[in-house]
Amino acid sequence: MAWFASDPGQALLASESASIQGILAQRMGHPWLWLSPLDQGLQTVGRGLHLHAGAAGWDGPVRCALPLPLASESMAIVVIQHVAPVGRAGYPLIEECARVLIPGGQCWVFALNPLSPYRWRWTGSGLRASEPMPWRWRLREAGLHPDPVSEGIGPRWRPDVNDNAQHGLGLRAAYLLRAEKRSMPLTPLRSPAPLRLGDGVPAA
């Protein structure tokens, strides 16, 4: 994660800042969780928990490792910003994020684009990139429903801030993928009978 403190890494994070602020503001009144590679000092709104990668897990208002010290179905939004390992190694984190999402909640994944010329900026840093399809497989395995199209974001070659998202990943340094947690009962639930007061008069 040290690469994100470099000038190219900072340009990428700055390009993603507006998207993150918009995502976290979508469900006002509901808590969110943001997992990032660095403590970015980004101004956010609403109630939430921002954790960044640490030497032995996660640092921030709380220090922890997996499993996250959060109740199941307690978060409306989860943002995974470049902190889930590529491949099967990233599944435990995605599974944990799916666990803490409420039904109807959204998981947003920021990932590096292996097709971008910007990949030469992180070559040799230990970071790995992956196309969107493997991420969709992992999200589905965790019980989430990913969108079929991702959004490209960030610079293409020069380490300049570019926060205009595009349809499809293209040659942008990173991309954004959204998935939703859906929960449907196995059998239809009957509507509860109205509460009645004395003499059979409905309360509502």
Contact map, one row per residue, 1 for C-alpha under 8 A:
111110000000000000000000000000000000110000000000000010000000000000000000000000000000000000000000000000000000000000000000000000100000000000000000000000000000000000000000000000000000000000000000000000000000
111111000000000000000000000000000000000000000000000000000000000000000000000000000000000000000000000000000000000000000000000010000000000000000000000000000000000000000000000000000000000000000000000000000000
111111011000000000000000000000000000000000000000000000000000000000000000000000000000000000000000000000000000000000000000010010000000000000000000000000000000000000000000000000000000000000000000000000000000
111111111101100000000000000000000000110000000000000000000000000000000000000000000000000000000000000000000000000000000000000000000000000000000000000000000000000000000000000000000000000000000000000000000000
111111101100000000000000000000000000010000000000000000000000000000000000000000000000000000000000000000000000000000000000000000000000000000000000000000000000000000000000000000000000000000000000000000000000
011111111100000000000000000000000000000000000000000000000000000000000000000000000000000000000000000000000000000000000000000000000000000000000000000000000000000000000000000000000000000000000000000000000000
000111111110000000000000000000000000000000000000000000000000000000000000000000000000000000000000000000000000000000000000000000000000000000000000000000000000001000000000000000000000000000000000000000000000
001101111111000000000000000000000000000000000000000000000000000000000000000000000000000000000000000000000000000000000000100000000000000000000000000000000000001100000000000000000000000000000000000000000000
001111111111100000000000000000000000000000000000000000000000000000000000000000000000000000000000000000000000000000000000000000000000000000000000000000000000000000000000000000000000000000000000000000000000
000111111111110000000000000000000000000000000000000000000000000000000000000000000000000000000000000000000000000000000000000000000000000000000000000000000000000000000000000000000000000000000000000000000000
000000111111111000000000000000000000000000000000000000000000000000000000000000000000000000000000000000000000000000000000000000000000000000000000000000000110001110000000000000000000000000000000000000000000
000100011111111100000000000000000000000000000000000000000000000000000000000000000000000000000000000000000000000000000000000000000000000000000000000000000110001111000000000011000000000000000000000000000000
000100001111111110000000000000000000000000000000000000000000000000000000000000000000000000000000000000000000000000000000000000000000000000000000000000000000000000000000000000000000000000000000000000000000
000000000111111111000000000000000000000000000000000000000000000000000000000000000000000000000000000000000000000000000000000000000000000000000000000000000000000010100000000000000000000000000000000000000000
000000000011111111000000000000000000000000000000000000000000000000000000000000000000000000000000000000000000000000000000000000000000000000000000000000001110000011110000000000000000000000000000000000000000
000000000001111111110000000000000000000000000000000000000000000000000000000000000000000000000000000000000000000000000000000000000000000000000000000000001100000000100000000000000000000000000000000000000000
000000000000111111111000000000000000000001000000000000000000000000000000000000000000000000000000000000000000000000000000000000000000000000000000000000000000000000100000000000000000000000000000000000000000
000000000000011111111100000000000000000000000000000000000000000000000000000000000000000000000000000000000000000000000000000000000000000000000000000000000000000000100000000000000000000000000000000000000000
000000000000000111111110000000000000000000000000000000000000000000000000000000000000000000000000000000000000000000000000000000000000000000000000000000000000000000100000000000000000000000000000000000000000
000000000000000111111111000000000000000000000000000000000000000000000000000000100000000000000000000000000000000000000000000000000000000000000000000000000000000000000000000000000000000000000000000000000000
000000000000000011111111100000000000000000111000000000000000000000000000000000000000000000000000000000000000000000000000000000000000000000000000000000000000000000000000000000000000000000000000000000000000
000000000000000001111111110000000000000000000000000000000000000000000000000000000000000000000000000000000000000000000000000000000000000000000000000000000000000000000000000000000000000000000000000000000000
000000000000000000111111110000000000000000000000000000000000000000000000000010000000000000000000000000000000000000000000000000000000000000000000000000000000000000000000000000000000000000000000000000000000
000000000000000000011111111000010000000000011100000000000000000000000000000010000000000000000000000000000000000000000000000000000000000000000000000000000000000000000000000000000000000000000000000000000000
000000000000000000001111111100000000000000011100000000000000000000000000000000000000000000000000000000000000000000000000000000000000000000000000000000000000000000000000000000000000000000000000000000000000
000000000000000000000111111100000000000000000000000000000000000000000000000000000000000000000000000000000000000000000000000000000000000000000000000000000000000000000000000000000000000000000000000000000000
000000000000000000000001111111100000000000000000000000000000000000000000000110000000000000000000000000000000000000000000000000000000000000000000000000000000000000000000000000000000000000000000000000000000
000000000000000000000000111111100000000000000100000000000000000000000000000000000000000000000000000000000000000000000000000000000000000000000000000000000000000000000000000000000000000000000000000000000000
000000000000000000000000001111100000000000000110000000000000000000000000000000000000000000000000000000000000000000000000000000000000000000000000000000000000000000000000000000000000000000000000000000000000
000000000000000000000000001111110000000000000110000000000000000000000000001100000000000000000000000000000000000000000000000000000000000000000000000000000000000000000000000000000000000000000000000000000000
000000000000000000000000001111111000000000000111100000000000000000000000011110000000000000000000000000000000000000000000000000000000000000000000000000000000000000000000000000000000000000000000000000000000
000000000000000000000001000001111100000000000011100000000000000000000000001111000000000000000000000000000000000000000000000000000000000000000000000000000000000000000000000000000000000000000000000000000000
000000000000000000000000000000111110000000000001111000000000000000000000001011100000000000000000000000000000000000000000000000000000000000000000000000000000000000000000000000000000000000000000000000000000
000000000000000000000000000000011111000000000001111000000000000000000000000001111000000000000000000000000000000000000000000000000000000000000000000000000000000000000000000000000000000000000000000000000000
000000000000000000000000000000001111100000000000011110000000000000000000000001111010000000000000000000000000000000000000000000000000000000000000000000000000000000000000000000000000000000000000000000000000
000000000000000000000000000000000111111000000000011110000000000000000000000000011110000000000000000000000000000000000000000000000000000000000000000000000000000000000000000000000000000000000000000000000000
100100000000000000000000000000000011111000000000000110000000000000000000000000001110000000000000000000000000000000000000000000000000000000000000000000000000000000000000000000000000000000000000000000000000
100110000000000000000000000000000001111100000000000110000000000000000000000000000000000000000000000000000000000000000000000000000000000000000000000000000000000000000000000000000000000000000000000000000000
000000000000000000000000000000000001111110000000001100000001000000000000000000000000000000000000000000000000000000000000000000000000000000000000000000000000000000000000000000000000000000000000000000000000
000000000000000000000000000000000000011111000000000000000000000000000000000000000000000000000000000000000000000000000000000000000000000000000000000000000000000000000000000000000000000000000000000000000000
000000000000000000000000000000000000001111100000000000000000000000000000000000000000000000000000000000000000000000000000000000000000000000000000000000000000000000000000000000000000000000000000000000000000
000000000000000010000000000000000000000111110000000000000000000000000000000000000000000000000000000000000000000000000000000000000000000000000000000000000000000000000000000000000000000000000000000000000000
000000000000000000001000000000000000000011111000000000000000000000000000000000000000000000000000000000000000000000000000000000000000000000000000000000000000000000000000000000000000000000000000000000000000
000000000000000000001001100000000000000001111100000000000000000000000000000000000000000000000000000000000000000000000000000000000000000000000000000000000000000000000000000000000000000000000000000000000000
000000000000000000001001100000000000000000111110000000000000000000000000000000000000000000000000000000000000000000000000000000000000000000000000000000000000000000000000000000000000000000000000000000000000
000000000000000000000001100111100000000000011111000000000000000000000000000000000000000000000000000000000000000000000000000000000000000000000000000000000000000000000000000000000000000000000000000000000000
000000000000000000000000000011110000000000001111100000000000000000000000000000000000000000000000000000000000000000000000000000000000000000000000000000000000000000000000000000000000000000000000000000000000
000000000000000000000000000000111100000000000111110000000000000000000000000000000000000000000000000000000000000000000000000000000000000000000000000000000000000000000000000000000000000000000000000000000000
000000000000000000000000000000111100000000000011111000000000100000000000000000000000000000000000000000000000000000000000000000000000000000000000000000000000000000000000000000000000000000000000000000000000
000000000000000000000000000000001111000000000001111100000001100000000000000000000000000000000000000000000000000000000000000000000000000000000000000000000000000000000000000000000000000000000000000000000000
000000000000000000000000000000001111001000000000111110000111110000000000000000000000000000000000000000000000000000000000000000000000000000000000000000000000000000000000000000000000000000000000000000000000
000000000000000000000000000000000011111000000000011111000111000000000000000000000000000000000000000000000000000000000000000000000000000000000000000000000000000000000000000000000000000000000000000000000000
100000000000000000000000000000000011110000000000001111101110000000000000000000000010000000000000000000000000000000000000000000000000000000000000000000000000000000000000000000000000000000000000000000000000
000000000000000000000000000000000000000000000000000111111110000000000000000000000000000000000000000000000000000000000000000000000000000000000000000000000000000000000000000000000000000000000000000000000000
000000000000000000000000000000000000000000000000000011111100000000000000000000000000000000000000000000000000000000000000000000000000000000000000000000000000000000000000000000000000000000000000000000000000
000000000000000000000000000000000000000000000000000001111100000010000000000000000000000000000000000000000000000000000000000000000000000000000000000000000000000000000000000000000000000000000000000000000000
000000000000000000000000000000000000000000000000000011111110001111000000000000000000000000000000000000000000000000000000000000000000000000000000000000000000000000000000000000000000000000000000000000000000
000000000000000000000000000000000000000000000000001111111111011110000000000000000000000000000000000000000000000000000000000000000000000000000000000000000000000000000000000000000000000000000000000000000000
000000000000000000000000000000000000000000000000001111001111111100000000000000000000000000000000000000000000000000000000000000000000000000000000000000000000000000000000000000000000000000000000000000000000
000000000000000000000000000000000000001000000000011100000111111000000000000000000000000000000000000000000000000000000000000000000000000000000000000000000000000000000000000000000000000000000000000000000000
000000000000000000000000000000000000000000000000111000000011111000000000000000000000000000000000000000000000000000000000000000000000000000000000000000000000000000000000000000000000000000000000000000000000
000000000000000000000000000000000000000000000000001000000111111100000000000000000000000000000000000000000000000000000000000000000000000000000000000000000000000000000000000000000000000000000000000000000000
000000000000000000000000000000000000000000000000000000001111111110000000000000000000000000000000000000000000000000000000000000000000000000000000000000000000000000000000000000000000000000000000000000000000
000000000000000000000000000000000000000000000000000000001110011111011000000000000000000000000000000000000000000000000000000000000000000000000000000000000000000000000000000000000000000000000000000000000000
000000000000000000000000000000000000000000000000000000011100001111110000000000000000000000000000000000000000000000000000000000000000000000000000000000000000000000000000000000000000000000000000000000000000
000000000000000000000000000000000000000000000000000000001000000111111000000000000000000000001001000000000000000000000000000000000000000000000000000000000000000000000000000000000000000000000000000000000000
000000000000000000000000000000000000000000000000000000000000000011111000000000000000000000000001000000000000000000000000000000000000000000000000000000000000000000000000000000000000000000000000000000000000
000000000000000000000000000000000000000000000000000000000000000111111100000000000000000000000001000000000000000000000000000000000000000000000000000000000000000000000000000000000000000000000000000000000000
000000000000000000000000000000000000000000000000000000000000000101111110000000000000000000000000000000000000000000000000000000000000000000000000000000000000000000000000000000000000000000000000000000000000
000000000000000000000000000000000000000000000000000000000000000000011111010000000000000000000000000100000000000000000000000000000000000000000000000000000000000000000000000000000000000000000000000000000000
000000000000000000000000000000000000000000000000000000000000000000001111110000000000000000000000000100000000000000000000000000000000000000000000000000000000000000000000000000000000000000000000000000000000
000000000000000000000000000000000000000000000000000000000000000000000111110000000000000000000000001111000000000000000000000000000000000000000000000000000000000000000000000000000000000000000000000000000000
000000000000000000000000000000000000000000000000000000000000000000000011111100000000000000000000001111100000000000000000000000000000000000000000000000000000000000000000000000000000000000000000000000000000
000000000000000000000000000000100000000000000000000000000000000000000111111100000000000000000000000111000000000000000000000000000000000000000000000000000000000000000000000000000000000000000000000000000000
000000000000000000000000000001111000000000000000000000000000000000000000111111000000000000000000000111001000000000000000000000000000000000000000000000000000000000000000000000000000000000000000000000000000
000000000000000000000000001001110000000000000000000000000000000000000000111111000000000000000000000011011100000000000000000000000000000000000000000000000000000000000000000000000000000000000000000000000000
000000000000000000000011001000111000000000000000000000000000000000000000001111100000000000000000000010001111000000000000000000000000000000000000000000000000000000000000000000000000000000000000000000000000
000000000000000000000000000000011110000000000000000000000000000000000000001111110000000000000000100010000111000000000000000000000000000000000000000000000000000000000000000000000000000000000000000000000000
000000000000000000010000000000001110000000000000000000000000000000000000000011111000000000000000000000000011110000000000000000000000000000000000000000000000000000000000000000000000000000000000000000000000
000000000000000000000000000000000111000000000000000000000000000000000000000001111111000000000000000000000011110000000000000000000000000000000000000000000000000000000000000000000000000000000000000000000000
000000000000000000000000000000000111100000000000000000000000000000000000000000111111000000000000000000000000111000000000000000000000000000000000000000000000000000000000000000000000000000000000000000000000
000000000000000000000000000000000001100000000000000000000000000000000000000000011111000000000000000000000000111100000000000000000000000000000000000000000000000000000000000000000000000000000000000000000000
000000000000000000000000000000000011100000000000000010000000000000000000000000011111100000000000000000000000000000000000000000000000000000000000000000000000000000000000000000000000000000000000000000000000
000000000000000000000000000000000000000000000000000000000000000000000000000000011111110011101100000000000000000000000000000000000000000000000000000000000000000000000000000000000000000000000000000000000000
000000000000000000000000000000000000000000000000000000000000000000000000000000000011111111000000000000000000000000000000000000010000000000000000000000000000000000000000000000000000000000000000000000000000
000000000000000000000000000000000000000000000000000000000000000000000000000000000001111111000000000000000000000000000000000000011100000000000000000000000000000000000000000000000000000000000000000000000000
000000000000000000000000000000000000000000000000000000000000000000000000000000000000111111100000000000000000000000000000000000000000010000000000000000000000000000000000000000000000000000000000000000000000
000000000000000000000000000000000000000000000000000000000000000000000000000000000000111111100000000000000000000000000000000000000000000001000000000000000000000000000000000000000000000000000000000000000000
000000000000000000000000000000000000000000000000000000000000000000000000000000000001111111110000000000000000000000000000000000000000000000000000000000000000000000000000000000000000000000000000000000000000
000000000000000000000000000000000000000000000000000000000000000000000000000000000001111111111100000000000000000000000000000000000000000000000000000000000000000000000000000000000000000000000000000000000000
000000000000000000000000000000000000000000000000000000000000000000000000000000000001001111111110000000000000000000000000000000000000000001000100000000000000000000000000000000000000000000000000000000000000
000000000000000000000000000000000000000000000000000000000000000000000000000000000000000011111111000000000000000000000000000000000000000000000000000000000000000000000000000000000000000000000000000000000000
000000000000000000000000000000000000000000000000000000000000000001000000000000000001000001111111100000000000000000000000000000000000000000000000000000000000000000000000000000000000000000000000000000000000
000000000000000000000000000000000000000000000000000000000000000000000000000000000001000001111111110000000000000000000000000000000000000001100100000000000000000000000000000000000000000000000000000000000000
000000000000000000000000000000000000000000000000000000000000000000000000000000000000000000111111111000000000000000000000000000000000000000100100000000000000000000000000000000000000000000000000000000000000
000000000000000000000000000000000000000000000000000000000000000001110000000000000000000000011111111100000000000000000000000000000000000000000000000000000000000000000000000000000000000000000000000000000000
000000000000000000000000000000000000000000000000000000000000000000000000000001000000000000001111111110000010000000000000000000000000000000000000000000000000000000000000000000000000000000000000000000000000
000000000000000000000000000000000000000000000000000000000000000000000000000000000000000000000111111110000010000000000000000000000000000000000111000000000000000000000000000000000000100000000000000000000000
000000000000000000000000000000000000000000000000000000000000000000000001100000000000000000000011111110000000000000000000000000000000000000000000000000000000000000000000000000000000000000000000000000000000
000000000000000000000000000000000000000000000000000000000000000000000111111000000000000000000001111111000000000000000000000000000000000000000000000000000000000000000000000000000000000000000000000000000000
000000000000000000000000000000000000000000000000000000000000000000000001111111000000000000000000111111111110000000000000000000000000000000000000000000000000000000000000000000000000100000000000000000000000
000000000000000000000000000000000000000000000000000000000000000000000001111100000000000000000000000111111000000000000000000000000000000000000000000000000000000000000000000000000000100000000000000000000000
000000000000000000000000000000000000000000000000000000000000000000000000100000000000000000000000000011111000000000000000000000000000000000000000000000000000000000000000000000000000111000000000000000000000
000000000000000000000000000000000000000000000000000000000000000000000000000100000000000000000000000011111100000000000000000000000000000000000000000000000000000000000000000000000001111000000000000000000000
000000000000000000000000000000000000000000000000000000000000000000000000001110000000000000000000000011111110000000000000000000000000000000000000000000000000000000000000000000000001110000000000000000000000
000000000000000000000000000000000000000000000000000000000000000000000000000111000000000000000000000010011111000000000000000000000000000000000000000000000000000000000000000000000111100000000000000000000000
000000000000000000000000000000000000000000000000000000000000000000000000000011110000000000000000110010001111100000000000000000000000000000000000000000000000000000000000000000000111100000000000000000000000
000000000000000000000000000000000000000000000000000000000000000000000000000011110000000000000000000000000111110000000000000000000000000000000000000000000000000000000000000000011110000000000000000000000000
000000000000000000000000000000000000000000000000000000000000000000000000000000111100000000000000000000000011111000000000000000000000000000000000000000000000000000000000000000011100000000000000000000000000
000000000000000000000000000000000000000000000000000000000000000000000000000000111100000000000000000000000001111100000000000000000000000000000000000000000000000000000000000001111000000000000000000000000000
000000000000000000000000000000000000000000000000000000000000000000000000000000001100000000000000000000000000111110000000000000001100000000000000000000000000000000000000000001110000000000000000000000000000
000000000000000000000000000000000000000000000000000000000000000000000000000000000100000000000000000000000000011111000000000000011100000000000000000000000000000000000000000011100000000000000000000000000000
000000000000000000000000000000000000000000000000000000000000000000000000000000000000000000000000000000000000001111110010000000001110000000000000000000000000000000000000101111100000000000000000000000000000
000000000000000000000000000000000000000000000000000000000000000000000000000000000000000000000000000000000000000111110010000000001110000000000000000000000000000000000000000000000000000000000000000000000000
000000000000000000000000000000000000000000000000000000000000000000000000000000000000000000000000000000000000000011111010000000000000000000000000000000000000000000000000011000000000000000000000000000000000
000000000000000000000000000000000000000000000000000000000000000000000000000000000000000000000000000000000000000011111110000000000000000000000000000000000001100000000000011111000000000000000000000000000000
000000000000000000000000000000000000000000000000000000000000000000000000000000000000000000000000000000000000000000111111000000000000000000000000000000000001100000000000001010000000000000000000000000000000
000000000000000000000000000000000000000000000000000000000000000000000000000000000000000000000000000000000000000000011111110000000000000000000000000000000011110000000000000110000000000000000000000000000000
000000000000000000000000000000000000000000000000000000000000000000000000000000000000000000000000000000000000000011111111111000000000000000000000000000000000000000000000000010000000000000000000000000000000
000000000000000000000000000000000000000000000000000000000000000000000000000000000000000000000000000000000000000000001111111000000000000000000000000000000000000000000000000000000000000000000000000000000000
000000010000000000000000000000000000000000000000000000000000000000000000000000000000000000000000000000000000000000000111111000000000000000000000000000000000000000000000000000000000000000000000000000000000
001000000000000000000000000000000000000000000000000000000000000000000000000000000000000000000000000000000000000000000111111111100000000000000000000000000000000000000000000000000000000000000000000000000000
000000000000000000000000000000000000000000000000000000000000000000000000000000000000000000000000000000000000000000000011111111100000000000000000000000000000000000000000000000000000000000000000000000000000
000000000000000000000000000000000000000000000000000000000000000000000000000000000000000000000000000000000000000000000000011111100000000000000000000000000000000000000000000000000000000000000000000000000000
011000000000000000000000000000000000000000000000000000000000000000000000000000000000000000000000000000000000000000000000011111100000000000000000000000000000000000000000000000000000000000000000000000000000
000000000000000000000000000000000000000000000000000000000000000000000000000000000000000000000000000000000000000000000000011111110000000000000000000000000000000000000000000000000000000000000000000000000000
100000000000000000000000000000000000000000000000000000000000000000000000000000000000000000000000000000000000000000000000011111111000000000000000000000000000000000000000000000000000000000000000000000000000
000000000000000000000000000000000000000000000000000000000000000000000000000000000000110000000000000000000000000100000000000001111100000000000000000000000000000000000000000000000000000000000000000000000000
000000000000000000000000000000000000000000000000000000000000000000000000000000000000010000000000000000000000001111000000000000111110000000000000000000000000000000000000000000000000000000000000000000000000
000000000000000000000000000000000000000000000000000000000000000000000000000000000000010000000000000000000000001111000000000000011111011000000000000000000000000000000000000000000000000000000000000000000000
000000000000000000000000000000000000000000000000000000000000000000000000000000000000000000000000000000000000000011000000000000001111111000000000000000000000000000000000000000000000000000000000000000000000
000000000000000000000000000000000000000000000000000000000000000000000000000000000000000000000000000000000000000000000000000000000111111100000000000001000000000000000000000000001000000000000000000000000000
000000000000000000000000000000000000000000000000000000000000000000000000000000000000000000000000000000000000000000000000000000000011111110000000000000000000000000000000000000000000000000000000000000000000
000000000000000000000000000000000000000000000000000000000000000000000000000000000000001000000000000000000000000000000000000000000111111111000000000000000000000000000000000000000000000000000000000000000000
000000000000000000000000000000000000000000000000000000000000000000000000000000000000000000000000000000000000000000000000000000000111111111100000000000000000000000000000000000000000000000000000000000000000
000000000000000000000000000000000000000000000000000000000000000000000000000000000000000000000000000000000000000000000000000000000001111111110000010000000000000000000000000000000000000000000000000000000000
000000000000000000000000000000000000000000000000000000000000000000000000000000000000000000000000000000000000000000000000000000000000111111111000000000000000000000000000000000000000000000000000000000000000
000000000000000000000000000000000000000000000000000000000000000000000000000000000000000100100100000000000000000000000000000000000000011111111100000000000000000000000000000000000000000000000000000000000000
000000000000000000000000000000000000000000000000000000000000000000000000000000000000000000000110000000000000000000000000000000000000001111111111110000000000000000000000000000000010000000000000000000000000
000000000000000000000000000000000000000000000000000000000000000000000000000000000000000000000000000000000000000000000000000000000000000111111111110000000000000000000000000000000000000000000000000000000000
000000000000000000000000000000000000000000000000000000000000000000000000000000000000000000000000000000000000000000000000000000000000000011111111000000000000000000000000000000000000000000000000000000000000
000000000000000000000000000000000000000000000000000000000000000000000000000000000000000000100110010000000000000000000000000000000000000001111111000000000000000000000000000000000000000000000000000000000000
000000000000000000000000000000000000000000000000000000000000000000000000000000000000000000000000010000000000000000000000000000000000000000111111100000000000000000000000000000000000100000000000000000000000
000000000000000000000000000000000000000000000000000000000000000000000000000000000000000000000000010000000000000000000000000000000000000000111111110000000000000000000000000000000011110000000000000000000000
000000000000000000000000000000000000000000000000000000000000000000000000000000000000000000000000000000000000000000000000000000000000000000110011111000000000000000000000000000000011110000000000000000000000
000000000000000000000000000000000000000000000000000000000000000000000000000000000000000000000000000000000000000000000000000000000000000100110001111100000000000000000000000000001111000000000000000000000000
000000000000000000000000000000000000000000000000000000000000000000000000000000000000000000000000000000000000000000000000000000000000000000000000111111000000000000000000000000001110000000000000000000000000
000000000000000000000000000000000000000000000000000000000000000000000000000000000000000000000000000000000000000000000000000000000000000000000000011111000000000000000000000000000000000000000000000000000000
000000000000000000000000000000000000000000000000000000000000000000000000000000000000000000000000000000000000000000000000000000000000000000000000001111100000000000000011000000001000000000000000000000000000
000000000000000000000000000000000000000000000000000000000000000000000000000000000000000000000000000000000000000000000000000000000001000000000000001111110000000000000011100000111100000000000000000000000000
000000000000000000000000000000000000000000000000000000000000000000000000000000000000000000000000000000000000000000000000000000000000000000000000000011111000000000001111100000111000000000000000000000000000
000000000000000000000000000000000000000000000000000000000000000000000000000000000000000000000000000000000000000000000000000000000000000000000000000001111100000000001111111111110000000000000000000000000000
000000000000001100000000000000000000000000000000000000000000000000000000000000000000000000000000000000000000000000000000000000000000000000000000000000111110000001111100100111110000000000000000000000000000
000000000011001100000000000000000000000000000000000000000000000000000000000000000000000000000000000000000000000000000000000000000000000000000000000000011111000011111000000111100000000000000000000000000000
000000000011001000000000000000000000000000000000000000000000000000000000000000000000000000000000000000000000000000000100000000000000000000000000000000001111111111000000000110000000000000000000000000000000
000000000000000000000000000000000000000000000000000000000000000000000000000000000000000000000000000000000000000000011100000000000000000000000000000000000111110000000000001110000000000000000000000000000000
000000000000000000000000000000000000000000000000000000000000000000000000000000000000000000000000000000000000000000011100000000000000000000000000000000000011111000000000000010000000000000000000000000000000
000000000000000000000000000000000000000000000000000000000000000000000000000000000000000000000000000000000000000000000100000000000000000000000000000000000011111100000000000000000000000000000000000000000000
000000110011000000000000000000000000000000000000000000000000000000000000000000000000000000000000000000000000000000000000000000000000000000000000000000000010111110000000000000000000000000000000000000000000
000000010011000000000000000000000000000000000000000000000000000000000000000000000000000000000000000000000000000000000000000000000000000000000000000000000010011111000000000000000000000000000000000000000000
000000000011011000000000000000000000000000000000000000000000000000000000000000000000000000000000000000000000000000000000000000000000000000000000000000000110001111100000000000000000000000000000000000000000
000000000001001000000000000000000000000000000000000000000000000000000000000000000000000000000000000000000000000000000000000000000000000000000000000000001110000111110000000000000000000000000000000000000000
000000000000011111100000000000000000000000000000000000000000000000000000000000000000000000000000000000000000000000000000000000000000000000000000000000001100000011111000000000000000000000000000000000000000
000000000000001000000000000000000000000000000000000000000000000000000000000000000000000000000000000000000000000000000000000000000000000000000000000000001100000001111100000000000000000000000000000000000000
000000000000000000000000000000000000000000000000000000000000000000000000000000000000000000000000000000000000000000000000000000000000000000000000000000111100000000111110000000000000000000000000000000000000
000000000000000000000000000000000000000000000000000000000000000000000000000000000000000000000000000000000000000000000000000000000000000000000000000000111000000000011111110000000000000000000000000000000000
000000000000000000000000000000000000000000000000000000000000000000000000000000000000000000000000000000000000000000000000000000000000000000000000000011110000000000001111100000000000000000000000000000000000
000000000000000000000000000000000000000000000000000000000000000000000000000000000000000000000000000000000000000000000000000000000000000000000000000011110000000000000111110000000000000000000000000000000000
000000000000000000000000000000000000000000000000000000000000000000000000000000000000000000000000000000000000000010000000000000000000000000000000000001111000000000000111111101100000000000000000000000000000
000000000000000000000000000000000000000000000000000000000000000000000000000000000000000000000000000000000000000000110000000000000000000000000000000000010000000000000101111100000000000000000000000000000000
000000000000000000000000000000000000000000000000000000000000000000000000000000000000000000000000000000000000000010111000000000000000000000000000000000010001000000000000111110000000000000000000000000000000
000000000000000000000000000000000000000000000000000000000000000000000000000000000000000000000000000000000000000010010100000000000000000000000000000000011111000000000000111111100000000000000000000000000000
000000000001000000000000000000000000000000000000000000000000000000000000000000000000000000000000000000000000000110011110000000000000000000000000000000011111100000000000001111100000000000000000000000000000
000000000001000000000000000000000000000000000000000000000000000000000000000000000000000000000000000000000000011110010000000000000000000000000000000000011100000000000000100111110000000000000000000000000000
000000000000000000000000000000000000000000000000000000000000000000000000000000000000000000000000000000000000011110000000000000000000000000000000000001111100000000000000100111111000000000000000000000000000
000000000000000000000000000000000000000000000000000000000000000000000000000000000000000000000000000000000001111000000000000000000000000000000000000001111000000000000000000001111100000000000000000000000000
000000000000000000000000000000000000000000000000000000000000000000000000000000000000000000000000000000000001110000000000000000000001000000000000011011100000000000000000000000111110000000000000000000000000
000000000000000000000000000000000000000000000000000000000000000000000000000000000000000000000000000000000111100000000000000000000000000000000000011001000000000000000000000000011111000000000000000000000000
000000000000000000000000000000000000000000000000000000000000000000000000000000000000000000000000000000000111000000000000000000000000000000100001111000000000000000000000000000001111100000000000000000000000
000000000000000000000000000000000000000000000000000000000000000000000000000000000000000000000000000000011110000000000000000000000000000000000001110000000000000000000000000000000111110000000000000000000000
000000000000000000000000000000000000000000000000000000000000000000000000000000000000000000000000010011111110000000000000000000000000000000000011100000000000000000000000000000000011111000000000000000000000
000000000000000000000000000000000000000000000000000000000000000000000000000000000000000000000000000000111000000000000000000000000000000000000001100000000000000000000000000000000001111100000000000000000000
000000000000000000000000000000000000000000000000000000000000000000000000000000000000000000000000000000110000000000000000000000000000000000000000000000000000000000000000000000000000111110000000000000000000
000000000000000000000000000000000000000000000000000000000000000000000000000000000000000000000000000000000000000000000000000000000000000000000000000000000000000000000000000000000000011111000000000000000000
000000000000000000000000000000000000000000000000000000000000000000000000000000000000000000000000000000000000000000000000000000000000000000000000000000000000000000000000000000000000001111111000000000000000
000000000000000000000000000000000000000000000000000000000000000000000000000000000000000000000000000000000000000000000000000000000000000000000000000000000000000000000000000000000000000111110000000000000000
000000000000000000000000000000000000000000000000000000000000000000000000000000000000000000000000000000000000000000000000000000000000000000000000000000000000000000000000000000000000000011111000000000000000
000000000000000000000000000000000000000000000000000000000000000000000000000000000000000000000000000000000000000000000000000000000000000000000000000000000000000000000000000000000000000011111100000000000000
000000000000000000000000000000000000000000000000000000000000000000000000000000000000000000000000000000000000000000000000000000000000000000000000000000000000000000000000000000000000000010111110000000000000
000000000000000000000000000000000000000000000000000000000000000000000000000000000000000000000000000000000000000000000000000000000000000000000000000000000000000000000000000000000000000000011111000000000000
000000000000000000000000000000000000000000000000000000000000000000000000000000000000000000000000000000000000000000000000000000000000000000000000000000000000000000000000000000000000000000001111100000000000
000000000000000000000000000000000000000000000000000000000000000000000000000000000000000000000000000000000000000000000000000000000000000000000000000000000000000000000000000000000000000000000111110000000000
000000000000000000000000000000000000000000000000000000000000000000000000000000000000000000000000000000000000000000000000000000000000000000000000000000000000000000000000000000000000000000000011111000000000
000000000000000000000000000000000000000000000000000000000000000000000000000000000000000000000000000000000000000000000000000000000000000000000000000000000000000000000000000000000000000000000001111100000111
000000000000000000000000000000000000000000000000000000000000000000000000000000000000000000000000000000000000000000000000000000000000000000000000000000000000000000000000000000000000000000000000111110000111
000000000000000000000000000000000000000000000000000000000000000000000000000000000000000000000000000000000000000000000000000000000000000000000000000000000000000000000000000000000000000000000000011111011110
000000000000000000000000000000000000000000000000000000000000000000000000000000000000000000000000000000000000000000000000000000000000000000000000000000000000000000000000000000000000000000000000001111111110
000000000000000000000000000000000000000000000000000000000000000000000000000000000000000000000000000000000000000000000000000000000000000000000000000000000000000000000000000000000000000000000000000111111000
000000000000000000000000000000000000000000000000000000000000000000000000000000000000000000000000000000000000000000000000000000000000000000000000000000000000000000000000000000000000000000000000000011111000
000000000000000000000000000000000000000000000000000000000000000000000000000000000000000000000000000000000000000000000000000000000000000000000000000000000000000000000000000000000000000000000000000111111100
000000000000000000000000000000000000000000000000000000000000000000000000000000000000000000000000000000000000000000000000000000000000000000000000000000000000000000000000000000000000000000000000000111111110
000000000000000000000000000000000000000000000000000000000000000000000000000000000000000000000000000000000000000000000000000000000000000000000000000000000000000000000000000000000000000000000000011110011111
000000000000000000000000000000000000000000000000000000000000000000000000000000000000000000000000000000000000000000000000000000000000000000000000000000000000000000000000000000000000000000000000011110001111
000000000000000000000000000000000000000000000000000000000000000000000000000000000000000000000000000000000000000000000000000000000000000000000000000000000000000000000000000000000000000000000000011000000111
